[in-house]
Amino acid sequence: MMNIELENIMCFVFDVDGVLTDGMTLALESGEQARAFNIKDGYGIERALLAGFHVAIISGGNQIGVRKRLEFLKIKHIHLGVKNKIHVLTQLCEEIKVKPEEILYVGDDLPDYEVMQLIGIPCCPADAVNDIKEVSKYVCDNNGGHGCVREVIEMVMRRQGKWMRFENENINN
């Protein structure tokens, strides 16, 4: 990632299944499809928010437990049950006043393909499907749900000199 322009990144956008989770679901009797999240990814997200980055979620899935986890992390831009990711991304850019080239997006599968071609830094977990790896400027060392989100956040924040700043830190993770 060293040759990629990270200095202008102002916003991180993440898919959920296969990025913030490993893509596995646990089907409970209640009908809820539980997911496991990586605590280090959560810490990275909270550090990014405290440093002034925008963080957004755009996902086709729409589980209550997922929403509660994202709200716990204090993510304001949560878009679940999305069928048209390009439309949501366009609205997000207008709302938070960022250009597509100022966005780092992490996706793992074909629903992310088109939107990843429109943003500045398309990335994917190590275990993403091949079509997504081909359009990514960076393929993480970590798999989805196993620290890939923390990996990209930390790389951007280190490049911008913001990673090791701890003033006013109040993190739940």
C-alpha positions in Angstrom: 0.0 0.0 0.0 3.0 2.2 0.2 2.6 3.5 -3.4 -1.1 4.3 -3.0 -2.2 7.9 -2.3 -3.5 7.7 1.3 -2.9 11.3 2.3 -6.3 12.5 0.9 -8.5 9.8 2.4 -11.2 11.4 4.6 -13.8 8.6 4.6 -13.8 4.8 5.2 -16.7 2.8 3.7 -17.1 -0.9 4.7 -19.3 -3.8 3.6 -20.3 -6.0 6.6 -20.4 -9.7 5.6 -17.0 -10.9 4.5 -15.3 -7.6 5.6 -16.3 -6.7 9.2 -17.2 -10.4 9.7 -15.7 -13.6 8.2 -18.9 -14.1 6.2 -20.2 -17.0 8.4 -23.6 -16.8 10.0 -25.0 -18.6 13.0 -28.7 -19.3 12.4 -30.5 -19.1 15.7 -33.9 -20.5 16.5 -35.2 -16.9 16.8 -34.5 -16.3 13.2 -31.6 -14.0 13.9 -28.5 -14.7 11.9 -25.7 -13.9 14.3 -22.3 -12.7 13.2 -18.9 -12.3 15.0 -17.0 -9.1 14.8 -13.3 -8.5 15.5 -12.6 -6.3 18.5 -9.5 -4.9 16.8 -11.6 -3.7 13.8 -13.9 -2.0 16.3 -11.0 -0.3 18.0 -9.7 0.9 14.6 -13.1 2.3 13.7 -13.4 4.2 16.9 -9.9 5.6 16.5 -10.7 6.8 13.0 -13.9 8.5 14.2 -12.0 10.2 17.0 -9.4 11.4 14.5 -12.2 13.1 12.4 -12.6 10.5 9.6 -16.0 9.7 8.3 -16.9 6.0 8.6 -19.8 4.5 6.7 -21.3 1.1 6.3 -23.0 0.1 3.1 -24.3 -3.5 3.2 -27.0 -5.7 1.6 -27.6 -7.5 4.8 -30.0 -6.1 7.4 -29.8 -7.8 10.8 -30.7 -6.1 14.1 -27.6 -7.4 15.9 -25.4 -6.0 13.2 -27.0 -2.6 13.5 -26.6 -2.6 17.2 -22.9 -3.4 17.0 -22.4 -0.6 14.5 -24.3 1.9 16.6 -22.3 0.8 19.7 -19.1 1.8 17.7 -20.8 5.2 17.2 -20.9 4.9 13.4 -23.4 7.5 12.1 -23.7 6.5 8.5 -25.2 3.0 8.6 -26.9 1.8 5.4 -28.2 -1.8 5.7 -30.5 -3.7 3.3 -29.0 -1.8 0.4 -29.7 -2.9 -3.1 -28.0 -0.1 -5.0 -24.6 0.7 -3.4 -23.7 3.3 -6.0 -26.8 5.3 -5.2 -26.1 5.2 -1.4 -22.5 6.1 -2.0 -23.5 9.1 -4.2 -25.9 10.4 -1.5 -23.2 9.9 1.2 -20.7 11.9 -0.7 -23.2 14.8 -1.0 -24.2 14.6 2.6 -20.7 14.6 4.1 -19.1 16.7 1.4 -16.4 14.2 0.3 -15.3 13.3 -3.2 -15.2 9.7 -4.3 -11.4 9.9 -4.6 -11.2 10.7 -0.9 -12.9 7.4 0.0 -11.3 4.1 0.9 -13.8 1.3 0.4 -13.4 -2.3 1.6 -15.5 -4.9 -0.2 -15.2 -8.7 -0.7 -17.7 -9.9 -3.2 -19.6 -9.1 -6.4 -22.2 -6.7 -4.9 -19.2 -4.4 -4.2 -17.7 -4.6 -7.7 -19.3 -1.6 -9.4 -19.0 0.8 -6.4 -15.4 -0.1 -5.9 -14.6 1.2 -9.4 -15.9 4.7 -8.5 -13.9 5.4 -5.4 -10.3 6.5 -4.7 -8.9 3.5 -2.9 -10.7 0.2 -3.4 -9.5 -2.5 -1.0 -10.4 -6.0 -0.1 -9.7 -8.7 2.5 -7.2 -11.4 1.7 -10.0 -13.9 1.2 -12.1 -11.8 -1.2 -13.3 -13.3 -4.5 -10.9 -12.9 -7.4 -13.0 -10.4 -9.3 -12.8 -8.0 -6.3 -9.1 -8.6 -5.9 -8.6 -7.6 -9.5 -10.3 -4.2 -9.0 -8.6 -3.5 -5.6 -5.6 -1.2 -5.3 -4.8 -3.0 -2.0 -5.4 -6.6 -0.9 -5.2 -6.9 2.8 -2.9 -9.4 4.6 -5.9 -10.2 6.9 -9.1 -12.0 6.0 -12.6 -10.5 6.5 -13.6 -10.5 10.1 -10.0 -11.1 11.2 -8.5 -7.5 11.2 -8.6 -6.3 7.6 -10.6 -3.2 8.6 -8.1 -2.3 11.3 -5.3 -3.0 8.8 -6.5 -0.4 6.3 -7.5 2.2 9.0 -4.1 1.9 10.7 -2.3 2.2 7.4 -4.1 5.4 6.4 -3.8 7.0 9.9 -0.1 6.1 10.1 0.5 7.7 6.7 -1.4 10.8 7.8 0.4 10.9 11.1 -2.8 10.4 13.1 -2.4 6.8 14.4 -0.4 7.3 17.7 -2.4 10.3 18.9 -4.4 9.5 22.0 -5.7 12.8 23.2 -9.4 12.8 24.3 -9.6 9.1 23.7 -12.9 7.6 25.0 -13.3 4.3 23.3 -15.7 1.4 24.0 -14.7 -1.1 21.3 
